[in-house]
């Protein structure tokens, strides 16, 4: 997806604390002047937001009950209500900031004009939260030479939390990019779930990522639980799976099963595992979709076939499983025999 963000129309900063500690909110009563910082703020937005995995607002039963979605609607319809809406947004975030690990920070609301999404021109809203400040050294001149001073500030190359909302697909919950680079535990999913209430869009990136995760778990765990399978055969299946996604443009479940999984008993188990996986993970695994090259590259590192032997050796298998044999010597010691033509 091609995205260009080039103009800020309005900006305001509040400060929000942790509600469980009673830290409160410091509201701005006026919009923030950005004349000398617009280019750096735009650079921050362009640097931190990615457009592979996309999101949309949702809410159980009725999208219109989502608090942030409702406030975004108000802003897109009339951005003269910017101050009032921004204060309501930070108040909503404060009410969700009850987990003891949630840090306080500066809360930005930015109204963007004339964003380009592929060939569409739309307005956008950026909601940012900066929890951690970096130290910068500033060189100042004086009559005798120079002096250094330390400054605390926001790094324009990274952001703790953010949400970028484009005014398109309103009925589906808008088009969003969302990040949270500080809280990775389920206890701290307040940004995605409690504050924003967003879910991933079911595009080719989402579909590719889901099926790759399904295949990895089936081959690495389920097969060895259900069948007697050699580690080298598992490694071969991982390699064949990765190759399938790299070489094909479209994923077809039945084609993948017949060409990669192959054995009828494995395929039956794979079908059953897929059904159970969808229920347990609450995901929709599509049978046919266009493969995302970016999702394939991102997941490729998880498809490395590695034999870990005690704490002494790691053997990486890239193909030709027939060139590695497993055995046991007369003393009961296990070994692998590896055939090769060249050493490098």
MIVEX-574244 format. One record per residue (C-alpha): x, y, z; residue number from 1. Coordinates in nm, 4 decimals. Layout:
N
<x->X, y->Y, z->Z, num->NUM> $
...
// end
This chain:
344
<x->0.0000, y->0.0000, z->0.0000, num->1> $
<x->0.1370, y->0.3398, z->-0.1006, num->2> $
<x->0.0920, y->0.6062, z->0.1677, num->3> $
<x->0.1962, y->0.9734, z->0.1720, num->4> $
<x->0.1387, y->1.2017, z->0.4723, num->5> $
<x->0.2459, y->1.5583, z->0.4082, num->6> $
<x->0.0330, y->1.8114, z->0.5978, num->7> $
<x->-0.0647, y->1.8697, z->0.9620, num->8> $
<x->-0.3794, y->2.0757, z->1.0138, num->9> $
<x->-0.4177, y->2.0656, z->1.3943, num->10> $
<x->-0.2163, y->1.9304, z->1.6858, num->11> $
<x->-0.2611, y->1.9162, z->2.0620, num->12> $
<x->-0.0681, y->1.7537, z->2.3472, num->13> $
<x->-0.2050, y->1.6419, z->2.6842, num->14> $
<x->-0.0306, y->1.4435, z->2.9572, num->15> $
<x->-0.1903, y->1.1286, z->3.0961, num->16> $
<x->-0.0933, y->0.9278, z->3.4038, num->17> $
<x->-0.1793, y->0.5899, z->3.5539, num->18> $
<x->-0.5278, y->0.5896, z->3.7063, num->19> $
<x->-0.4526, y->0.3191, z->3.9634, num->20> $
<x->-0.1891, y->0.5518, z->4.1138, num->21> $
<x->-0.4144, y->0.8586, z->4.0895, num->22> $
<x->-0.1690, y->1.0418, z->3.8634, num->23> $
<x->-0.4426, y->1.2282, z->3.6776, num->24> $
<x->-0.4470, y->1.4144, z->3.3466, num->25> $
<x->-0.2927, y->1.7480, z->3.2547, num->26> $
<x->-0.5185, y->1.8966, z->2.9879, num->27> $
<x->-0.4081, y->2.1524, z->2.7319, num->28> $
<x->-0.6615, y->2.4307, z->2.6931, num->29> $
<x->-0.5242, y->2.5436, z->2.3571, num->30> $
<x->-0.3942, y->2.3693, z->2.0474, num->31> $
<x->-0.0180, y->2.3238, z->2.0215, num->32> $
<x->0.1843, y->2.5365, z->1.7798, num->33> $
<x->0.3796, y->2.3168, z->1.5378, num->34> $
<x->0.5237, y->2.5747, z->1.2955, num->35> $
<x->0.8848, y->2.4835, z->1.3781, num->36> $
<x->0.8316, y->2.1095, z->1.4186, num->37> $
<x->0.5889, y->1.9981, z->1.1456, num->38> $
<x->0.8548, y->1.8304, z->0.9304, num->39> $
<x->0.9899, y->1.6318, z->1.2268, num->40> $
<x->0.6435, y->1.5205, z->1.3375, num->41> $
<x->0.5624, y->1.4071, z->0.9839, num->42> $
<x->0.8949, y->1.2237, z->0.9727, num->43> $
<x->0.8056, y->1.0469, z->1.2986, num->44> $
<x->0.4698, y->0.9340, z->1.1604, num->45> $
<x->0.6260, y->0.8105, z->0.8358, num->46> $
<x->0.9026, y->0.6282, z->1.0250, num->47> $
<x->0.7038, y->0.4391, z->1.2867, num->48> $
<x->0.3834, y->0.3299, z->1.1144, num->49> $
<x->0.3829, y->0.0248, z->0.8867, num->50> $
<x->0.1126, y->-0.0651, z->0.6379, num->51> $
<x->0.1395, y->-0.4425, z->0.6005, num->52> $
<x->-0.0669, y->-0.5523, z->0.8994, num->53> $
<x->-0.3696, y->-0.3201, z->0.9053, num->54> $
<x->-0.6493, y->-0.2793, z->1.1585, num->55> $
<x->-1.0081, y->-0.1598, z->1.1911, num->56> $
<x->-1.2274, y->-0.0470, z->1.4801, num->57> $
<x->-1.4814, y->-0.2977, z->1.6076, num->58> $
<x->-1.7097, y->-0.3468, z->1.9059, num->59> $
<x->-1.9168, y->-0.6407, z->2.0206, num->60> $
<x->-2.2678, y->-0.6241, z->1.8709, num->61> $
<x->-2.2448, y->-0.2659, z->1.7358, num->62> $
<x->-1.9468, y->-0.0755, z->1.5930, num->63> $
<x->-2.1139, y->0.2554, z->1.6839, num->64> $
<x->-2.0679, y->0.1727, z->2.0537, num->65> $
<x->-1.6881, y->0.1906, z->2.0181, num->66> $
<x->-1.5890, y->0.5118, z->2.2059, num->67> $
<x->-1.2852, y->0.6012, z->1.9920, num->68> $
<x->-1.4699, y->0.5212, z->1.6680, num->69> $
<x->-1.7503, y->0.7599, z->1.7713, num->70> $
<x->-1.5039, y->1.0377, z->1.8553, num->71> $
<x->-1.3166, y->0.9884, z->1.5279, num->72> $
<x->-1.6485, y->1.0199, z->1.3422, num->73> $
<x->-1.7096, y->1.3539, z->1.5127, num->74> $
<x->-1.3650, y->1.4845, z->1.4142, num->75> $
<x->-1.3862, y->1.3755, z->1.0512, num->76> $
<x->-1.7281, y->1.5431, z->1.0240, num->77> $
<x->-1.6266, y->1.8660, z->1.2027, num->78> $
<x->-1.2652, y->1.9181, z->1.3070, num->79> $
<x->-1.3494, y->2.2492, z->1.4783, num->80> $
<x->-1.4398, y->2.0257, z->1.7744, num->81> $
<x->-1.0754, y->1.9198, z->1.7893, num->82> $
<x->-0.9994, y->2.0458, z->2.1430, num->83> $
<x->-1.3108, y->1.8940, z->2.2977, num->84> $
<x->-1.2657, y->1.5577, z->2.1233, num->85> $
<x->-0.8959, y->1.5359, z->2.2141, num->86> $
<x->-0.9798, y->1.5916, z->2.5820, num->87> $
<x->-1.2448, y->1.3191, z->2.5690, num->88> $
<x->-0.9960, y->1.0826, z->2.4028, num->89> $
<x->-0.7293, y->1.1329, z->2.6702, num->90> $
<x->-0.9939, y->1.0921, z->2.9429, num->91> $
<x->-1.0993, y->0.7615, z->2.7875, num->92> $
<x->-0.7361, y->0.6459, z->2.7782, num->93> $
<x->-0.6900, y->0.7458, z->3.1425, num->94> $
<x->-0.9897, y->0.5335, z->3.2438, num->95> $
<x->-0.8250, y->0.2315, z->3.0768, num->96> $
<x->-0.4828, y->0.2980, z->3.2353, num->97> $
<x->-0.5331, y->0.0868, z->3.5468, num->98> $
<x->-0.2719, y->-0.1856, z->3.5018, num->99> $
<x->0.0236, y->-0.1168, z->3.7380, num->100> $
<x->0.2775, y->-0.1516, z->3.4551, num->101> $
<x->0.1197, y->0.1179, z->3.2380, num->102> $
<x->0.3360, y->0.4282, z->3.2254, num->103> $
<x->0.2177, y->0.7847, z->3.2019, num->104> $
<x->0.3236, y->1.0006, z->2.9102, num->105> $
<x->0.2520, y->1.2728, z->2.6584, num->106> $
<x->-0.0628, y->1.2146, z->2.4528, num->107> $
<x->-0.0758, y->1.3649, z->2.1029, num->108> $
<x->-0.3785, y->1.4071, z->1.8792, num->109> $
<x->-0.2918, y->1.5230, z->1.5272, num->110> $
<x->-0.5325, y->1.6047, z->1.2456, num->111> $
<x->-0.3792, y->1.5352, z->0.9032, num->112> $
<x->-0.4989, y->1.6819, z->0.5743, num->113> $
<x->-0.4840, y->1.5367, z->0.2224, num->114> $
<x->-0.3185, y->1.2020, z->0.2977, num->115> $
<x->-0.2695, y->0.9843, z->-0.0094, num->116> $
<x->-0.3709, y->0.6181, z->0.0264, num->117> $
<x->-0.2870, y->0.4502, z->-0.3026, num->118> $
<x->-0.4855, y->0.6782, z->-0.5388, num->119> $
<x->-0.7305, y->0.8137, z->-0.2799, num->120> $
<x->-0.6926, y->1.1499, z->-0.1014, num->121> $
<x->-0.8323, y->1.1434, z->0.2530, num->122> $
<x->-0.7910, y->1.3125, z->0.5893, num->123> $
<x->-0.6280, y->1.1288, z->0.8766, num->124> $
<x->-0.5948, y->1.1355, z->1.2549, num->125> $
<x->-0.2821, y->1.0302, z->1.4433, num->126> $
<x->-0.3130, y->0.9396, z->1.8117, num->127> $
<x->0.0295, y->0.9030, z->1.9737, num->128> $
<x->0.1545, y->0.8302, z->2.3241, num->129> $
<x->0.5164, y->0.8925, z->2.4223, num->130> $
<x->0.6070, y->0.7203, z->2.7509, num->131> $
<x->0.9867, y->0.7145, z->2.7372, num->132> $
<x->1.2130, y->1.0102, z->2.6695, num->133> $
<x->1.5629, y->0.9935, z->2.5234, num->134> $
<x->1.8589, y->1.2053, z->2.6287, num->135> $
<x->2.0074, y->1.4362, z->2.3655, num->136> $
<x->2.3250, y->1.6451, z->2.3840, num->137> $
<x->2.2896, y->2.0006, z->2.2595, num->138> $
<x->2.5998, y->2.2038, z->2.1701, num->139> $
<x->2.5737, y->2.5751, z->2.2499, num->140> $
<x->2.8251, y->2.8422, z->2.1655, num->141> $
<x->2.9455, y->3.1003, z->2.4148, num->142> $
<x->3.2042, y->3.3827, z->2.3930, num->143> $
<x->3.4841, y->3.1458, z->2.4956, num->144> $
<x->3.3894, y->2.8445, z->2.2817, num->145> $
<x->3.1168, y->2.5843, z->2.3295, num->146> $
<x->2.9245, y->2.4154, z->2.6066, num->147> $
<x->2.7117, y->2.1019, z->2.6267, num->148> $
<x->2.3687, y->2.0654, z->2.7787, num->149> $
<x->2.1567, y->1.7519, z->2.8198, num->150> $
<x->1.7997, y->1.7610, z->2.6945, num->151> $
<x->1.5204, y->1.5083, z->2.7404, num->152> $
<x->1.2898, y->1.4633, z->2.4452, num->153> $
<x->1.0978, y->1.2405, z->2.2088, num->154> $
<x->1.2987, y->1.0442, z->1.9543, num->155> $
<x->1.1518, y->1.1026, z->1.6078, num->156> $
<x->1.2665, y->0.7575, z->1.4941, num->157> $
<x->1.0648, y->0.5577, z->1.7467, num->158> $
<x->0.7339, y->0.5740, z->1.9306, num->159> $
<x->0.5895, y->0.3866, z->2.2272, num->160> $
<x->0.2260, y->0.3707, z->2.1157, num->161> $
<x->0.0355, y->0.5015, z->1.8193, num->162> $
<x->-0.2713, y->0.4755, z->1.6008, num->163> $
<x->-0.3037, y->0.6231, z->1.2523, num->164> $
<x->-0.6612, y->0.6455, z->1.1229, num->165> $
<x->-0.7550, y->0.7203, z->0.7616, num->166> $
<x->-1.0978, y->0.8504, z->0.6637, num->167> $
<x->-1.1875, y->0.5616, z->0.4372, num->168> $
<x->-1.4048, y->0.2497, z->0.4831, num->169> $
<x->-1.6003, y->0.4135, z->0.7648, num->170> $
<x->-1.8694, y->0.1431, z->0.7674, num->171> $
<x->-1.6024, y->-0.1248, z->0.8176, num->172> $
<x->-1.4335, y->0.0603, z->1.1050, num->173> $
<x->-1.1938, y->0.2816, z->0.9050, num->174> $
<x->-0.8431, y->0.1880, z->0.7898, num->175> $
<x->-0.5844, y->0.1883, z->1.0706, num->176> $
<x->-0.2197, y->0.1227, z->1.1433, num->177> $
<x->-0.1549, y->0.0535, z->1.5135, num->178> $
<x->0.1653, y->0.0063, z->1.7147, num->179> $
<x->0.2567, y->-0.0702, z->2.0763, num->180> $
<x->0.6312, y->-0.1054, z->2.1236, num->181> $
<x->0.6400, y->-0.1133, z->2.5037, num->182> $
<x->0.3784, y->-0.3522, z->2.6385, num->183> $
<x->0.3982, y->-0.7036, z->2.4985, num->184> $
<x->0.2146, y->-0.8981, z->2.7721, num->185> $
<x->-0.1539, y->-0.9846, z->2.7633, num->186> $
<x->-0.2056, y->-0.7861, z->3.0861, num->187> $
<x->-0.1066, y->-0.4680, z->2.9080, num->188> $
<x->-0.3143, y->-0.4999, z->2.5896, num->189> $
<x->-0.5047, y->-0.1930, z->2.6994, num->190> $
<x->-0.3895, y->0.0089, z->2.3956, num->191> $
<x->-0.5228, y->-0.2322, z->2.1317, num->192> $
<x->-0.8199, y->-0.3751, z->2.3191, num->193> $
<x->-0.9400, y->-0.1546, z->2.6043, num->194> $
<x->-0.8627, y->0.1877, z->2.4584, num->195> $
<x->-0.8935, y->0.1463, z->2.0810, num->196> $
<x->-1.0900, y->-0.1811, z->2.0461, num->197> $
<x->-0.9331, y->-0.2769, z->1.7134, num->198> $
<x->-0.8780, y->-0.5998, z->1.5238, num->199> $
<x->-0.6627, y->-0.6983, z->1.2288, num->200> $
<x->-0.8042, y->-0.6565, z->0.8816, num->201> $
<x->-0.8407, y->-0.9821, z->0.6928, num->202> $
<x->-0.6189, y->-0.8972, z->0.3978, num->203> $
<x->-0.3533, y->-1.1064, z->0.2208, num->204> $
<x->-0.0965, y->-1.0243, z->0.4912, num->205> $
<x->-0.3325, y->-1.1446, z->0.7648, num->206> $
<x->-0.4244, y->-1.4607, z->0.5720, num->207> $
<x->-0.0628, y->-1.5494, z->0.4895, num->208> $
<x->0.0518, y->-1.4943, z->0.8469, num->209> $
<x->-0.2286, y->-1.7117, z->0.9865, num->210> $
<x->-0.1679, y->-2.0055, z->0.7535, num->211> $
<x->0.2092, y->-1.9961, z->0.8064, num->212> $
<x->0.1569, y->-2.0052, z->1.1837, num->213> $
<x->-0.0881, y->-2.2935, z->1.1407, num->214> $
<x->0.1578, y->-2.4925, z->0.9272, num->215> $
<x->0.4493, y->-2.4290, z->1.1617, num->216> $
<x->0.2544, y->-2.5468, z->1.4675, num->217> $
<x->0.1150, y->-2.8515, z->1.2877, num->218> $
<x->0.4524, y->-2.9693, z->1.1578, num->219> $
<x->0.6557, y->-2.8857, z->1.4684, num->220> $
<x->0.4139, y->-3.0082, z->1.7351, num->221> $
<x->0.1041, y->-3.1903, z->1.6148, num->222> $
<x->0.2753, y->-3.4367, z->1.3802, num->223> $
<x->0.5201, y->-3.5583, z->1.6443, num->224> $
<x->0.2343, y->-3.5967, z->1.8944, num->225> $
<x->0.0173, y->-3.8016, z->1.6584, num->226> $
<x->0.2717, y->-3.9939, z->1.4511, num->227> $
<x->0.6188, y->-4.1431, z->1.4714, num->228> $
<x->0.8048, y->-3.8989, z->1.2521, num->229> $
<x->1.1772, y->-3.8406, z->1.2169, num->230> $
<x->1.3136, y->-3.4977, z->1.2990, num->231> $
<x->1.4678, y->-3.4892, z->0.9521, num->232> $
<x->1.1242, y->-3.5494, z->0.7983, num->233> $
<x->0.9829, y->-3.2640, z->1.0048, num->234> $
<x->1.2668, y->-3.0429, z->0.8849, num->235> $
<x->1.1921, y->-3.1425, z->0.5270, num->236> $
<x->0.8246, y->-3.0494, z->0.5672, num->237> $
<x->0.9195, y->-2.7092, z->0.7087, num->238> $
<x->1.1512, y->-2.6466, z->0.4139, num->239> $
<x->0.8867, y->-2.7549, z->0.1632, num->240> $
<x->0.6273, y->-2.5316, z->0.3316, num->241> $
<x->0.8551, y->-2.2278, z->0.3169, num->242> $
<x->0.9388, y->-2.3015, z->-0.0476, num->243> $
<x->0.5694, y->-2.3309, z->-0.1370, num->244> $
<x->0.4937, y->-1.9824, z->-0.0054, num->245> $
<x->0.7985, y->-1.8328, z->-0.1759, num->246> $
<x->0.7250, y->-1.9896, z->-0.5139, num->247> $
<x->0.3451, y->-1.9609, z->-0.5349, num->248> $
<x->0.1418, y->-1.6439, z->-0.5836, num->249> $
<x->-0.1843, y->-1.7920, z->-0.4575, num->250> $
<x->-0.2403, y->-2.0252, z->-0.1641, num->251> $
<x->-0.4781, y->-2.3149, z->-0.2237, num->252> $
<x->-0.5289, y->-2.5338, z->0.0812, num->253> $
<x->-0.5857, y->-2.8595, z->-0.1075, num->254> $
<x->-0.2873, y->-2.8002, z->-0.3350, num->255> $
<x->-0.0641, y->-2.7277, z->-0.0359, num->256> $
<x->-0.1856, y->-3.0403, z->0.1424, num->257> $
<x->-0.1266, y->-3.2691, z->-0.1557, num->258> $
<x->0.2114, y->-3.1236, z->-0.2603, num->259> $
<x->0.3659, y->-3.0545, z->0.0812, num->260> $
<x->0.1943, y->-3.2671, z->0.3463, num->261> $
<x->0.1475, y->-3.5549, z->0.0943, num->262> $
<x->0.0687, y->-3.8572, z->0.3143, num->263> $
<x->-0.3092, y->-3.9225, z->0.3367, num->264> $
<x->-0.2985, y->-3.9813, z->0.7131, num->265> $
<x->-0.1052, y->-3.6562, z->0.7614, num->266> $
<x->-0.3538, y->-3.4669, z->0.5430, num->267> $
<x->-0.6504, y->-3.5963, z->0.7453, num->268> $
<x->-0.4770, y->-3.4863, z->1.0633, num->269> $
<x->-0.3953, y->-3.1489, z->0.9053, num->270> $
<x->-0.7628, y->-3.0877, z->0.8207, num->271> $
<x->-0.8710, y->-3.1714, z->1.1754, num->272> $
<x->-0.5940, y->-2.9583, z->1.3227, num->273> $
<x->-0.7003, y->-2.6599, z->1.1078, num->274> $
<x->-1.0577, y->-2.6787, z->1.2383, num->275> $
<x->-0.9438, y->-2.6978, z->1.6007, num->276> $
<x->-0.6824, y->-2.4259, z->1.5473, num->277> $
<x->-0.9444, y->-2.1809, z->1.4184, num->278> $
<x->-1.1636, y->-2.2379, z->1.7233, num->279> $
<x->-0.8825, y->-2.2213, z->1.9798, num->280> $
<x->-0.7094, y->-1.9157, z->1.8308, num->281> $
<x->-1.0346, y->-1.7465, z->1.7231, num->282> $
<x->-0.8979, y->-1.6879, z->1.3727, num->283> $
<x->-1.0339, y->-1.7485, z->1.0256, num->284> $
<x->-0.7918, y->-1.9547, z->0.8152, num->285> $
<x->-0.8837, y->-1.9084, z->0.4496, num->286> $
<x->-0.8545, y->-2.1935, z->0.1987, num->287> $
<x->-0.7703, y->-1.9647, z->-0.0951, num->288> $
<x->-0.5999, y->-1.6243, z->-0.1021, num->289> $
<x->-0.3192, y->-1.4236, z->-0.2596, num->290> $
<x->0.0101, y->-1.4812, z->-0.0787, num->291> $
<x->0.1756, y->-1.1788, z->0.0823, num->292> $
<x->0.5462, y->-1.1658, z->0.0031, num->293> $
<x->0.6142, y->-0.9451, z->0.3065, num->294> $
<x->0.4363, y->-1.1798, z->0.5472, num->295> $
<x->0.6264, y->-1.4747, z->0.3977, num->296> $
<x->0.9614, y->-1.3009, z->0.4487, num->297> $
<x->0.8718, y->-1.2038, z->0.8051, num->298> $
<x->0.7729, y->-1.5597, z->0.8982, num->299> $
<x->1.0648, y->-1.7240, z->0.7144, num->300> $
<x->1.2927, y->-1.7152, z->1.0192, num->301> $
<x->1.0455, y->-1.9342, z->1.2089, num->302> $
<x->1.0722, y->-2.2021, z->0.9407, num->303> $
<x->1.4412, y->-2.2671, z->0.9921, num->304> $
<x->1.4952, y->-2.6397, z->1.0339, num->305> $
<x->1.7373, y->-2.6891, z->1.3210, num->306> $
<x->1.8429, y->-3.0081, z->1.4972, num->307> $
<x->1.9676, y->-2.9202, z->1.8460, num->308> $
<x->2.1977, y->-3.1915, z->1.9782, num->309> $
<x->2.2532, y->-3.1627, z->2.3526, num->310> $
<x->2.4318, y->-2.8308, z->2.4106, num->311> $
<x->2.7100, y->-2.9017, z->2.1647, num->312> $
<x->2.5734, y->-2.8788, z->1.8103, num->313> $
<x->2.3064, y->-2.7146, z->1.5986, num->314> $
<x->2.2495, y->-2.8676, z->1.2540, num->315> $
<x->2.0630, y->-2.6506, z->1.0027, num->316> $
<x->1.8828, y->-2.8488, z->0.7338, num->317> $
<x->1.8045, y->-2.6616, z->0.4118, num->318> $
<x->1.7073, y->-2.9564, z->0.1920, num->319> $
<x->1.7852, y->-3.3116, z->0.0726, num->320> $
<x->1.6954, y->-3.4999, z->0.3890, num->321> $
<x->1.8385, y->-3.8167, z->0.2300, num->322> $
<x->2.1888, y->-3.6785, z->0.2924, num->323> $
<x->2.1512, y->-3.7074, z->0.6691, num->324> $
<x->2.1104, y->-4.0361, z->0.8550, num->325> $
<x->2.0387, y->-4.1056, z->1.2205, num->326> $
<x->2.1820, y->-4.4049, z->1.4022, num->327> $
<x->2.2932, y->-4.5558, z->1.7337, num->328> $
<x->2.6420, y->-4.6990, z->1.7939, num->329> $
<x->2.7367, y->-5.0133, z->1.9921, num->330> $
<x->2.7582, y->-4.8113, z->2.3137, num->331> $
<x->2.4082, y->-4.6695, z->2.2754, num->332> $
<x->2.5271, y->-4.3262, z->2.1672, num->333> $
<x->2.3034, y->-4.1580, z->1.9113, num->334> $
<x->2.4618, y->-4.0013, z->1.6047, num->335> $
<x->2.3842, y->-3.8316, z->1.2741, num->336> $
<x->2.5784, y->-3.9148, z->0.9593, num->337> $
<x->2.5951, y->-3.6281, z->0.7079, num->338> $
<x->2.6960, y->-3.6647, z->0.3417, num->339> $
<x->2.8314, y->-3.3673, z->0.1483, num->340> $
<x->3.0458, y->-3.2824, z->-0.1543, num->341> $
<x->3.2109, y->-2.9506, z->-0.0629, num->342> $
<x->3.3129, y->-2.7834, z->0.2611, num->343> $
<x->3.3170, y->-2.4041, z->0.2843, num->344> $
// end
